């Protein structure tokens, strides 16, 4: 039984009197508990697809099902992490996490233990009472991830959550996210521009074409977990990265260097 079913989905926008086709007809199935990454060029419709799965945007055509229920509005039983953490500056770390609970009309007292467990797992136990301006960018994004997970959602949607981070913090966040996911696997759809990041995190990588987005191919990632700092030395990592890179080269998304062009 698929957690997410995407059936003939397309999306068009009207801007300044022009029709923009963001997403062409897409069909995909994401099973329960799978970690799927979506990678593609800028503006190809990755984030649009994620927002349609979340029910934040309606498709122009086609249907999306989550847990066999047709998505016709915001999907309630999911967690969403955006590129920027979007924390409330007047609330400390713990209360920013509990904001998710309050907005759902639940009793925050029942989620204090869960919140503190997530603080420990994300290395933020000593910063429970800190405010966003007292946290680094990576720490703020950890708070956003904890907030998305505090109600134990079966589905986690992540829209380039590490895009604004420096390279070192981004690598550590990748490892931390995998550890969290392995501790309690949930279905994850992770949008990224980074081929390396997609291969290191995902069970499968959905490779998108330039806009209007279509699925060019789905790459199975055959690598053991956890995928730590040494995973880039794996032959399977090289194979997957080269396959995706060659697809982008063939479509002109990447250009070979001048020296390679002359050969």
LOMAR-799119 format. One record per residue: x, y, z of N, C-alpha, C in turn. Coordinates in steps of 0.1 Angstrom, whole numbers, plus 2048, in hexadecimal, padded with zeros to 3 digits. Layout:
<sites>
  nx  ny  nz cax cay caz  cx  cy  cz
   X   Y   Z   X   Y   Z   X   Y   Z
...
</sites>
This chain:
<sites>
  nx  ny  nz cax cay caz  cx  cy  cz
 808 7F4 800 800 800 800 809 80C 800
 807 815 7F6 80F 821 7F5 80B 82C 7FF
 815 832 805 812 83E 80D 80D 849 805
 814 84C 7FA 811 857 7F1 80F 851 7E3
 804 855 7DC 802 851 7CE 7FF 85E 7C7
 807 860 7BC 806 86C 7B4 801 867 7A6
 7F6 86C 7A2 7EF 866 796 7EC 871 78C
 7F4 871 781 7F2 87B 776 7F1 889 77A
 7FA 88D 784 7F9 89A 789 801 8A5 781
 7FA 8B0 77E 800 8BB 777 7FC 8C8 77E
 804 8D2 77C 801 8DF 782 805 8EB 779
 7FC 8F4 777 7FE 900 76F 7FB 90C 777
 802 917 775 800 924 77B 7FD 92E 771
 7F6 938 775 7F4 944 76C 7FB 950 772
 805 955 76B 80D 961 76F 80D 96B 764
 809 977 767 809 982 75E 803 97F 751
 7F8 977 752 7F1 974 746 7F7 968 73E
 801 962 743 808 957 73D 805 94A 745
 804 93F 73D 803 932 744 811 92C 745
 814 928 752 820 921 754 81E 913 759
 823 90A 751 822 8FB 755 82D 8F8 75E
 82A 8F6 76B 834 8F3 775 837 8E4 775
 82C 8DC 775 82E 8CE 776 825 8C7 76B
 82C 8BE 763 825 8B7 759 81E 8AB 760
 819 8A1 759 812 896 75E 81C 88D 766
 81A 88B 773 823 883 77B 81B 877 781
 822 86C 781 81D 860 788 828 85B 791
 825 858 79E 82F 853 7A6 828 84C 7B2
 82F 843 7B8 82A 83C 7C4 835 83C 7CF
 832 840 7DB 83C 840 7E6 837 838 7F1
 83D 82C 7F3 838 823 7FE 83B 828 80C
 833 823 815 834 827 823 843 824 828
 848 82E 82F 855 82D 836 861 82F 82D
 85E 833 820 86A 835 817 86F 843 818
 87C 845 816 882 852 816 885 855 807
 87D 85F 801 87E 862 7F3 883 870 7F2
 88E 872 7E9 892 87F 7E6 88E 883 7D8
 88B 890 7D6 887 895 7C9 892 89F 7C5
 899 89D 7BA 8A4 8A6 7B6 8A1 8AA 7A8
 8A5 8B7 7A5 8A3 8BC 797 8A7 8CB 797
 8A8 8D1 78B 8AD 8DE 789 8A4 8E8 790
 8A9 8F4 792 8A1 8FF 798 894 902 78F
 889 904 796 87D 908 78F 876 8FD 788
 87A 8F0 78B 874 8E5 783 867 8E0 789
 863 8E5 794 856 8E1 79A 857 8D7 7A6
 864 8D6 7AB 865 8CD 7B7 85D 8D2 7C3
 85E 8DE 7C6 857 8E4 7D2 848 8E4 7CF
 844 8E7 7C3 836 8E6 7BF 830 8D9 7C1
 838 8CE 7BD 833 8C1 7C0 832 8BE 7CF
 83B 8C2 7D7 83B 8C0 7E5 82F 8C7 7EB
 82C 8D3 7E7 820 8DA 7EC 813 8D4 7E8
 813 8CE 7DC 807 8C7 7D8 805 8BA 7E1
 810 8B3 7E4 80F 8A7 7ED 809 8AC 7FB
 80E 8B7 7FF 80A 8BC 80C 7FC 8C2 80C
 7F6 8C4 800 7E9 8C9 7FF 7E8 8D8 800
 7F4 8DF 7FF 7F5 8ED 7FF 7F2 8F4 7F2
 7F3 8EC 7E7 7F0 8F0 7DA 7E8 8E5 7D3
 7DD 8E9 7CC 7D5 8DE 7C5 7DB 8DB 7B8
 7DC 8CF 7B3 7E0 8CC 7A6 7D6 8D2 79B
 7DB 8D5 790 7D3 8D9 785 7CB 8CD 77F
 7D3 8C2 77E 7CD 8B5 77A 7D3 8AA 782
 7CC 89F 783 7D1 894 78A 7CD 893 799
 7D1 889 7A0 7CE 887 7AE 7DA 882 7B6
 7DA 886 7C2 7E4 881 7CC 7DD 87B 7D8
 7E1 86F 7DC 7DC 868 7E7 7E7 867 7F2
 7E3 869 7FE 7EC 867 809 7E4 85D 813
 7E9 851 815 7E2 847 81D 7D5 844 817
 7D4 843 80A 7C8 840 802 7BD 84A 803
 7C0 856 809 7B7 861 809 7BB 86C 7FF
 7B1 870 7F7 7B3 87A 7ED 7B7 887 7F4
 7C2 88D 7EF 7C6 89A 7F5 7BE 8A5 7EE
 7B5 8AC 7F7 7AD 8B7 7F2 7AF 8C4 7FA
 7B8 8C3 803 7BC 8CE 80C 7C8 8CB 814
 7CC 8D4 81D 7D9 8D1 824 7D8 8C3 82B
 7E3 8BC 829 7E4 8AE 830 7E8 8B1 83E
 7DF 8AC 847 7E1 8B0 855 7EB 8A7 85C
 7EC 89A 858 7F5 891 860 802 890 859
 809 89C 857 816 89C 852 81E 8A7 859
 82B 8A6 857 834 8B1 85C 83B 8B7 850
 83D 8C4 850 843 8CB 844 84F 8D4 849
 85A 8D3 842 866 8DB 845 86A 8E2 839
 86A 8EF 83A 86E 8F8 82E 87D 8FB 82F
 881 903 825 88F 906 824 894 90E 82F
 88C 917 834 88F 91F 840 886 91B 84B
 88C 91C 857 885 916 863 878 91D 867
 876 92A 864 86A 931 867 866 92F 876
 86F 933 87F 86C 933 88D 866 940 892
 85E 93F 89D 859 94C 8A3 864 951 8AC
 868 95D 8AA 873 963 8B1 870 965 8C0
 864 966 8C4 860 969 8D2 85E 95C 8DA
 860 950 8D3 85E 944 8DA 86B 93C 8DB
 86E 936 8E6 87A 92F 8E7 879 921 8E0
 884 91A 8E0 885 90E 8D8 87A 904 8DB
 878 901 8E8 86D 8F8 8EC 85F 8FC 8E7
 85D 909 8E9 84F 90E 8E5 84E 910 8D6
 859 911 8CF 858 911 8C0 854 903 8BB
 859 8F9 8C2 855 8EB 8BE 847 8E8 8C2
 843 8ED 8CD 835 8EB 8D2 82A 8F3 8CA
 82F 8FD 8C2 826 904 8BA 81E 8FB 8B1
 824 8F1 8AB 81D 8E7 8A3 811 8E1 8AA
 814 8DE 8B7 809 8D7 8BF 7FE 8E1 8C2
 801 8ED 8C5 7F7 8F7 8C8 7EE 8FA 8BC
 7F5 8FB 8B0 7ED 8FD 8A4 7E4 8F2 8A0
 7E6 8E6 8A5 7DE 8DB 8A2 7D3 8D9 8AD
 7D3 8E2 8B7 7C9 8E2 8C1 7CB 8D7 8CB
 7D7 8D2 8CD 7DB 8C8 8D6 7E0 8CE 8E3
 7E1 8C6 8ED 7E6 8CA 8FA 7F6 8CA 8FA
 7FC 8D5 8FB 80B 8D6 8FB 811 8CE 906
 80B 8CD 912 810 8C6 91D 812 8B7 91A
 80A 8B1 911 80B 8A3 90D 817 8A1 904
 81D 8AB 8FF 828 8AA 8F5 835 8AF 8FA
 836 8B3 907 842 8B8 90D 84D 8AD 90C
 84A 8A1 910 854 897 910 859 894 902
 850 893 8F9 854 890 8EB 85D 89C 8E5
 859 8A8 8E9 861 8B4 8E4 86F 8B3 8EA
 870 8AF 8F6 87E 8AF 8FC 886 8A3 8F7
 87F 898 8F3 886 88D 8ED 88C 891 8E0
 884 899 8D8 889 89E 8CB 894 8A8 8CD
 893 8B0 8D7 89E 8B9 8DA 8AB 8B1 8DD
 8AA 8A6 8E4 8B6 89E 8E7 8BB 898 8DA
 8B2 892 8D2 8B7 88C 8C6 8BD 895 8BB
 8B9 8A2 8BC 8BE 8AC 8B3 8CA 8B4 8B9
 8CE 8B0 8C5 8D9 8B7 8CB 8D6 8C5 8D0
 8C9 8C7 8D4 8C5 8D4 8D9 8C0 8D5 8E7
 8C4 8CA 8EF 8BF 8CA 8FD 8C3 8D6 905
 8CF 8DB 902 8D4 8E6 90A 8CE 8F4 905
 8C6 8F3 8FB 8C1 900 8F5 8B2 900 8F5
 8AC 8F9 8FF 89D 8F9 900 897 907 902
 89E 90F 90A 899 91C 90D 89F 927 905
 8A7 924 8FA 8AD 92E 8F2 8A3 933 8E7
 8A5 93F 8E3 89D 945 8D9 8A4 944 8CB
 89C 945 8C0 8A2 943 8B3 8AF 94B 8B0
 8AF 958 8B5 8BB 960 8B2 8C7 95B 8B9
 8C5 952 8C3 8D1 94D 8CA 8D5 93F 8C4
 8CF 93B 8BA 8D3 92E 8B3 8D9 930 8A6
 8E2 927 8A2 8E8 928 895 8DD 923 88A
 8E0 925 87D 8D7 921 873 8D4 912 873
 8DE 90A 876 8DC 8FC 877 8D3 8F8 882
 8D5 8FE 88E 8CE 8FC 89A 8BF 900 898
 8BD 90B 891 8AF 90F 88E 8A8 905 885
 8AF 8FF 87C 8A9 8F6 873 8A6 8E9 87A
 8AE 8E5 884 8AC 8DA 88C 89E 8DC 894
 89C 8E8 899 890 8EB 8A0 884 8E9 896
 886 8ED 88A 87B 8EC 880 878 8DD 87D
 882 8D5 87D 880 8C7 87A 879 8C0 887
 87E 8C4 893 877 8BF 89F 869 8C3 89F
 866 8CF 89B 858 8D4 89B 84F 8CC 892
 855 8C8 886 84E 8C0 87C 84B 8B2 881
 854 8AD 88A 853 89F 88E 84C 89D 89C
 849 8A8 8A3 844 8A7 8B1 837 89F 8B2
 82F 8A0 8A8 822 899 8A8 822 88B 8A2
 82E 886 89F 830 878 89A 829 877 88C
 82C 87F 883 824 87E 876 829 872 86E
 821 86B 867 825 860 85F 82B 865 852
 82A 872 84F 82F 877 842 837 884 845
 843 885 840 84C 891 842 84F 896 834
 84C 8A3 831 84F 8A9 825 859 8B4 827
 864 8B4 820 86F 8BD 822 873 8C4 815
 872 8D1 815 875 8D9 809 882 8E0 80A
 88D 8DA 805 89A 8DF 806 89E 8E5 814
 89C 8DC 81E 89E 8E1 82C 8AC 8E5 830
 8B6 8E1 828 8C4 8E4 82B 8CA 8EE 821
 8C2 8F3 818 8C6 8FC 80E 8CD 909 812
 8C9 90E 81E 8CF 91B 822 8DB 919 82C
 8DF 90C 82E 8EA 909 838 8F7 909 831
 902 90B 839 90F 90A 833 912 8FB 831
 91C 8F8 82A 91F 8EA 826 921 8E0 831
 929 8E5 83B 92C 8DC 847 91F 8D9 84F
 918 8E4 852 90B 8E2 859 901 8D9 852
 901 8DB 844 8F8 8D3 83C 8FB 8C4 83D
 908 8C1 83C 90C 8B3 83D 908 8AD 84B
 90A 8B4 856 906 8AF 863 8F7 8AE 864
 8F0 8B7 85E 8E1 8B6 85E 8DC 8AA 857
 8E3 8A7 84C 8DF 89B 844 8E1 88E 84D
 8EC 88D 854 8EE 882 85C 8E4 881 868
 8E1 88D 86D 8D8 88D 878 8CA 889 874
 8C6 88E 868 8B9 88B 863 8B7 87C 860
 8C2 876 85A 8C1 867 858 8C0 860 865
 8C7 864 86F 8C7 85E 87C 8B9 85E 882
 8B2 86A 881 8A5 86C 886 89B 862 87F
 89D 862 871 894 85A 869 896 84B 86C
 8A2 846 86E 8A5 838 871 89F 835 87F
 89F 83E 888 89A 83B 895 88B 839 895
 884 83F 88C 875 83D 88B 871 840 87C
 873 836 873 871 839 865 863 83E 862
 862 849 85B 856 84E 856 858 851 847
 84D 853 840 84E 856 831 853 864 830
 85E 866 828 864 873 826 865 876 817
 861 882 814 863 887 806 86C 894 808
 878 893 802 882 89D 805 886 8A3 7F8
 884 8B0 7F6 887 8B8 7EA 895 8BE 7EC
 89E 8BC 7E2 8AB 8C2 7E3 8B1 8C5 7D5
 8BA 8CF 7D4 8C2 8D1 7C8 8CE 8C9 7C8
 8D2 8C3 7D3 8DF 8BC 7D4 8DE 8AD 7D1
 8E5 8A9 7C6 8E5 89B 7C2 8EB 893 7CE
 8F7 897 7D3 8FD 890 7DE 8F4 88E 7EA
 8ED 898 7EE 8E4 898 7F9 8D8 88E 7F6
 8D3 88E 7EA 8C8 885 7E7 8CC 877 7E8
 8D8 874 7E2 8DD 866 7E2 8E0 861 7F0
 8E6 86A 7F8 8EA 866 806 8DE 864 80F
 8D3 86A 80C 8C8 869 815 8BD 85F 811
 8BB 85E 804 8AF 857 800 8B0 848 7FD
 8A5 842 7FE 8A3 834 7F9 8A2 834 7E9
 89B 83E 7E4 899 841 7D6 89A 84F 7D3
 89F 853 7C8 8A0 861 7C3 898 863 7B7
 88E 86C 7B8 886 86F 7AC 88C 87B 7A5
 891 879 799 898 883 791 88E 88A 788
 88D 897 789 884 89F 781 88A 8A5 776
 883 8A7 76B 887 8AF 75F 885 8BE 762
 88B 8C6 759 887 8D4 75A 878 8D7 758
 874 8E2 75C 865 8E6 75B 860 8E5 74C
 854 8E0 74A 84B 8DA 754 850 8CD 759
 850 8CB 766 857 8BF 76C 850 8B2 768
 859 8A9 764 855 89B 762 85F 893 76A
 85C 886 76D 865 87D 773 86E 877 768
 87B 87B 768 884 875 75E 887 867 762
 88A 864 76E 88D 856 773 88D 856 782
 88B 84A 787 88C 848 796 898 83F 798
 8A1 844 7A0 8AE 83D 7A3 8AD 836 7B0
 8AF 829 7B1 8AF 821 7BD 8BD 823 7C3
 8BE 826 7D0 8CB 827 7D7 8CE 81B 7E0
 8D8 814 7DB 8DB 807 7E2 8E8 80A 7EA
 8E5 80F 7F6 8F0 812 7FF 8EC 80F 80D
 8F4 809 816 8F1 806 823 8EF 813 82C
 8E7 812 836 8E6 81C 840 8EC 818 84D
 8F0 822 855 8F0 830 853 8FB 834 848
 8F8 840 842 901 845 837 909 850 83D
 914 84D 844 91C 858 84A 925 85F 841
 92F 865 847 938 86E 83F 940 866 834
 942 859 836 94A 851 82D 941 84B 821
 934 84E 821 92C 848 817 92F 84C 809
 935 858 807 938 85D 7FA 943 854 7F3
 94A 84C 7FB 954 843 7F6 94E 836 7F0
 941 834 7F1 93A 828 7EC 939 829 7DD
 93C 81D 7D7 93A 81C 7C9 92C 81E 7C4
 922 81A 7CD 914 81C 7C9 910 82B 7CA
 917 832 7D3 915 841 7D3 919 847 7C6
 925 843 7C2 92A 849 7B5 921 845 7AA
 91D 839 7A9 914 835 79E 907 83D 79D
 901 83F 7A9 8F4 846 7A9 8F6 855 7A6
 901 85B 7AB 903 869 7A8 906 86B 799
 90E 862 794 912 863 785 905 861 77D
 8FC 858 780 8F0 856 779 8E7 863 778
 8E6 869 784 8DE 875 784 8E5 881 77D
 8F2 882 77F 8FA 88C 779 8F9 88B 769
 8FA 87F 764 8FA 87D 756 8EC 880 750
 8E1 87E 758 8D4 882 753 8D4 891 752
 8D9 898 75C 8D9 8A7 75B 8E2 8AC 750
 8ED 8A6 74D 8F5 8A9 742 8EE 8A8 735
 8E7 89C 734 8E0 899 727 8D5 8A3 724
 8D0 8A9 72E 8C5 8B3 72C 8CA 8C2 72D
 8D7 8C3 72E 8DD 8D1 72D 8DB 8D8 73A
 8D7 8D1 745 8D6 8D8 752 8E4 8DB 758
 8ED 8D1 755 8FC 8D3 758 903 8D5 74B
 90E 8DC 74B 916 8DD 73F 924 8D8 742
 92A 8D0 739 937 8CC 73A 941 8D7 739
 94D 8D6 740 957 8E0 73F 95C 8E2 731
 962 8ED 72E 967 8EF 720 971 8E5 71C
 979 8E0 725 983 8D6 722 97D 8C9 71E
 972 8C5 725 96B 8B9 722 963 8BA 715
 95F 8C6 712 957 8C8 705 95F 8C6 6F9
 96C 8CA 6FA 975 8C9 6EE 97A 8BA 6EC
 978 8B1 6F5 97D 8A4 6F3 974 89C 6EA
</sites>
